[in-house]
Amino acid sequence: MSEDNNLIYLTDDEGNEEPYSFLDLVEYDGCEYAVLYPESGEDDGTVEILRVEDLNDDEDAYLPVESEEILDAVFNLFKERNKDSLDFE
């Protein structure tokens, strides 16, 4: 992963780097979750929510979230925190 201002580049399973805008870091149930917006592809308004795990001082791991309950809770916290600055449908 590399960063450029608010852009984060994540590497997929095939080694391709994909750019994401970093929208917010949400704490939920003792864990931190990154809310990211994919910069490539269609603009369908969906975000990606990944659990952030500290590897060391310079590097974090972004891990998939399997639980729909956690995804919904984190997204609702994100919407509440950003309701004045972002338009949610």
C-alpha positions as CSV (number, residue, x, y, z in Angstrom):
1,M,0.0,0.0,0.0
2,S,1.2,3.5,-0.8
3,E,-0.4,6.9,0.0
4,D,-0.7,10.1,-2.0
5,N,-2.6,12.8,0.1
6,N,-6.0,11.2,0.6
7,L,-5.4,8.4,-2.0
8,I,-4.6,4.9,-0.9
9,Y,-3.4,2.3,-3.3
10,L,-4.3,-1.2,-2.4
11,T,-2.9,-4.3,-4.1
12,D,-5.4,-7.0,-5.2
13,D,-4.7,-10.8,-5.2
14,E,-3.3,-10.5,-8.8
15,G,-0.8,-7.8,-7.9
16,N,-2.7,-4.9,-9.4
17,E,-2.7,-1.5,-7.5
18,E,-6.1,0.2,-7.3
19,P,-6.6,3.8,-6.1
20,Y,-9.1,4.6,-3.3
21,S,-10.0,7.9,-1.7
22,F,-9.7,7.7,2.1
23,L,-13.0,9.1,3.4
24,D,-12.8,8.3,7.1
25,L,-11.5,6.1,9.9
26,V,-14.3,4.8,12.1
27,E,-13.8,3.1,15.5
28,Y,-16.2,0.3,16.3
29,D,-16.1,-2.3,19.0
30,G,-12.4,-1.8,19.7
31,C,-11.3,-1.9,16.1
32,E,-10.6,0.7,13.4
33,Y,-12.2,0.6,10.0
34,A,-11.2,2.6,6.9
35,V,-14.0,3.8,4.7
36,L,-12.7,4.0,1.2
37,Y,-14.1,5.1,-2.2
38,P,-12.8,3.4,-5.3
39,E,-11.4,5.8,-7.8
40,S,-11.4,3.4,-10.7
41,G,-14.4,2.0,-12.4
42,E,-18.0,3.2,-12.4
43,D,-19.2,5.9,-10.0
44,D,-22.0,4.0,-8.4
45,G,-21.6,5.6,-5.0
46,T,-20.5,2.4,-3.1
47,V,-17.7,2.5,-0.6
48,E,-15.3,-0.2,0.7
49,I,-15.0,-0.8,4.4
50,L,-11.9,-2.5,5.6
51,R,-10.6,-3.3,9.0
52,V,-7.3,-1.6,9.8
53,E,-4.6,-3.6,11.6
54,D,-1.3,-1.9,12.6
55,L,1.7,-4.0,11.4
56,N,4.3,-1.5,12.6
57,D,5.0,2.2,12.8
58,D,5.1,2.7,9.0
59,E,2.6,0.1,7.7
60,D,-1.0,-0.9,8.2
61,A,-2.9,-3.9,6.8
62,Y,-6.4,-3.4,5.3
63,L,-8.4,-6.6,5.9
64,P,-11.8,-7.5,4.5
65,V,-14.8,-7.5,6.8
66,E,-17.0,-10.6,6.6
67,S,-19.8,-9.6,9.0
68,E,-22.8,-7.8,7.5
69,E,-23.6,-6.6,11.0
70,I,-20.2,-4.9,11.4
71,L,-20.3,-3.4,7.9
72,D,-23.8,-2.0,8.6
73,A,-22.8,-0.6,12.0
74,V,-19.6,1.0,10.7
75,F,-21.4,2.5,7.6
76,N,-24.1,4.0,9.9
77,L,-21.5,5.6,12.1
78,F,-19.7,6.9,9.0
79,K,-23.0,8.4,7.7
80,E,-23.8,10.0,11.0
81,R,-20.3,11.6,11.3
82,N,-20.4,12.9,7.7
83,K,-24.1,13.8,7.3
84,D,-23.3,17.5,6.9
85,S,-20.5,17.1,4.4
86,L,-21.6,14.2,2.2
87,D,-24.8,13.4,0.3
88,F,-26.3,10.0,1.2
89,E,-29.2,8.6,-0.8
